[in-house]
Amino acid sequence: MTLSMSKGDKSCILYFPIEGDVNYSKREIEILKLVSLGFSSKKIGEQLFISSHTVDTHRRNMLKKTGKKDSTELVFYAKENGLI
């Protein structure tokens, strides 16, 4: 991803590399979308008819696949890479 910025006669191009391909399941993408909207694991579970523990497991698996440390980083990664 690139971002061009200019101020007066000065310009700058910033480059943000997209990290390696991560394969998420359909269910993980559903959960990721709901996480990005601020839903708790309990609410996500209720909406998808699964337990909150299952949601937490999917969340942990997604963090592990990307090497991110928390859900905020995971959502940012997903948006930057067009996953959500």
Phi and psi restraints in degrees (value plus and minus 20) as a CYANA .aco file:
   2 THR   PHI    -140.9  -100.9
   2 THR   PSI     132.3   172.3
   3 LEU   PHI    -154.2  -114.2
   3 LEU   PSI     100.0   140.0
   4 SER   PHI    -119.3   -79.3
   4 SER   PSI     115.2   155.2
   5 MET   PHI    -153.0  -113.0
   5 MET   PSI     124.2   164.2
   6 SER   PHI    -162.0  -122.0
   6 SER   PSI     126.6   166.6
   7 LYS   PHI    -161.8  -121.8
   7 LYS   PSI      90.1   130.1
   8 GLY   PHI      44.7    84.7
   8 GLY   PSI    -143.5  -103.5
   9 ASP   PHI    -115.9   -75.9
   9 ASP   PSI     -14.5    25.5
  10 LYS   PHI    -123.8   -83.8
  10 LYS   PSI     118.9   158.9
  11 SER   PHI    -154.5  -114.5
  11 SER   PSI     137.8   177.8
  12 CYS   PHI    -166.3  -126.3
  12 CYS   PSI     119.4   159.4
  13 ILE   PHI    -138.2   -98.2
  13 ILE   PSI     102.9   142.9
  14 LEU   PHI    -123.1   -83.1
  14 LEU   PSI     118.0   158.0
  15 TYR   PHI    -137.2   -97.2
  15 TYR   PSI     106.1   146.1
  16 PHE   PHI    -136.2   -96.2
  16 PHE   PSI      87.7   127.7
  17 PRO   PHI     -88.1   -48.1
  17 PRO   PSI     121.5   161.5
  18 ILE   PHI    -106.2   -66.2
  18 ILE   PSI     109.3   149.3
  19 GLU   PHI     -91.3   -51.3
  19 GLU   PSI     150.5   190.5
  20 GLY   PHI     -72.5   -32.5
  20 GLY   PSI     141.6   181.6
  21 ASP   PHI     -85.9   -45.9
  21 ASP   PSI     113.6   153.6
  22 VAL   PHI    -140.4  -100.4
  22 VAL   PSI     109.2   149.2
  23 ASN   PHI    -118.1   -78.1
  23 ASN   PSI      89.5   129.5
  24 TYR   PHI    -121.8   -81.8
  24 TYR   PSI     126.6   166.6
  25 SER   PHI     -95.5   -55.5
  25 SER   PSI     146.3   186.3
  26 LYS   PHI     -77.9   -37.9
  26 LYS   PSI     -61.8   -21.8
  27 ARG   PHI     -86.1   -46.1
  27 ARG   PSI     -60.1   -20.1
  28 GLU   PHI     -83.0   -43.0
  28 GLU   PSI     -59.9   -19.9
  29 ILE   PHI     -84.2   -44.2
  29 ILE   PSI     -61.6   -21.6
  30 GLU   PHI     -78.7   -38.7
  30 GLU   PSI     -66.3   -26.3
  31 ILE   PHI     -85.8   -45.8
  31 ILE   PSI     -61.8   -21.8
  32 LEU   PHI     -81.3   -41.3
  32 LEU   PSI     -60.1   -20.1
  33 LYS   PHI     -81.9   -41.9
  33 LYS   PSI     -62.9   -22.9
  34 LEU   PHI     -90.4   -50.4
  34 LEU   PSI     -56.5   -16.5
  35 VAL   PHI     -81.7   -41.7
  35 VAL   PSI     -61.6   -21.6
  36 SER   PHI     -85.2   -45.2
  36 SER   PSI     -42.8    -2.8
  37 LEU   PHI    -107.7   -67.7
  37 LEU   PSI     -21.4    18.6
  38 GLY   PHI      72.0   112.0
  38 GLY   PSI      -8.8    31.2
  39 PHE   PHI     -93.8   -53.8
  39 PHE   PSI     123.9   163.9
  40 SER   PHI     -98.2   -58.2
  40 SER   PSI     145.0   185.0
  41 SER   PHI     -78.8   -38.8
  41 SER   PSI     -58.4   -18.4
  42 LYS   PHI     -82.7   -42.7
  42 LYS   PSI     -67.2   -27.2
  43 LYS   PHI     -86.5   -46.5
  43 LYS   PSI     -58.0   -18.0
  44 ILE   PHI     -83.2   -43.2
  44 ILE   PSI     -64.8   -24.8
  45 GLY   PHI     -79.1   -39.1
  45 GLY   PSI     -63.4   -23.4
  46 GLU   PHI     -83.1   -43.1
  46 GLU   PSI     -61.8   -21.8
  47 GLN   PHI     -89.7   -49.7
  47 GLN   PSI     -54.9   -14.9
  48 LEU   PHI    -118.5   -78.5
  48 LEU   PSI     -17.9    22.1
  49 PHE   PHI      39.8    79.8
  49 PHE   PSI      23.8    63.8
  50 ILE   PHI    -153.5  -113.5
  50 ILE   PSI     146.2   186.2
  51 SER   PHI     -97.5   -57.5
  51 SER   PSI     137.3   177.3
  52 SER   PHI     -84.5   -44.5
  52 SER   PSI     -47.9    -7.9
  53 HIS   PHI     -86.0   -46.0
  53 HIS   PSI     -57.9   -17.9
  54 THR   PHI     -86.2   -46.2
  54 THR   PSI     -60.7   -20.7
  55 VAL   PHI     -80.3   -40.3
  55 VAL   PSI     -66.0   -26.0
  56 ASP   PHI     -81.6   -41.6
  56 ASP   PSI     -57.5   -17.5
  57 THR   PHI     -84.6   -44.6
  57 THR   PSI     -64.9   -24.9
  58 HIS   PHI     -80.4   -40.4
  58 HIS   PSI     -62.6   -22.6
  59 ARG   PHI     -82.1   -42.1
  59 ARG   PSI     -65.7   -25.7
  60 ARG   PHI     -80.9   -40.9
  60 ARG   PSI     -61.8   -21.8
  61 ASN   PHI     -83.1   -43.1
  61 ASN   PSI     -60.2   -20.2
  62 MET   PHI     -86.2   -46.2
  62 MET   PSI     -60.5   -20.5
  63 LEU   PHI     -81.6   -41.6
  63 LEU   PSI     -62.6   -22.6
  64 LYS   PHI     -84.6   -44.6
  64 LYS   PSI     -61.2   -21.2
  65 LYS   PHI     -83.1   -43.1
  65 LYS   PSI     -54.5   -14.5
  66 THR   PHI    -118.6   -78.6
  66 THR   PSI     -35.8     4.2
  67 GLY   PHI      56.2    96.2
  67 GLY   PSI      -2.8    37.2
  68 LYS   PHI    -103.7   -63.7
  68 LYS   PSI     137.2   177.2
  69 LYS   PHI    -116.3   -76.3
  69 LYS   PSI     -39.8     0.2
  70 ASP   PHI    -174.3  -134.3
  70 ASP   PSI     153.8   193.8
  71 SER   PHI     -84.4   -44.4
  71 SER   PSI     -51.9   -11.9
  72 THR   PHI     -82.8   -42.8
  72 THR   PSI     -67.0   -27.0
  73 GLU   PHI     -83.4   -43.4
  73 GLU   PSI     -58.0   -18.0
  74 LEU   PHI     -83.6   -43.6
  74 LEU   PSI     -64.9   -24.9
  75 VAL   PHI     -85.2   -45.2
  75 VAL   PSI     -62.6   -22.6
  76 PHE   PHI     -80.3   -40.3
  76 PHE   PSI     -66.1   -26.1
  77 TYR   PHI     -77.6   -37.6
  77 TYR   PSI     -66.5   -26.5
  78 ALA   PHI     -82.8   -42.8
  78 ALA   PSI     -61.3   -21.3
  79 LYS   PHI     -89.1   -49.1
  79 LYS   PSI     -61.8   -21.8
  80 GLU   PHI     -83.7   -43.7
  80 GLU   PSI     -50.4   -10.4
  81 ASN   PHI    -122.3   -82.3
  81 ASN   PSI      -9.3    30.7
  82 GLY   PHI      51.3    91.3
  82 GLY   PSI       1.9    41.9
  83 LEU   PHI     -99.6   -59.6
  83 LEU   PSI     -48.4    -8.4
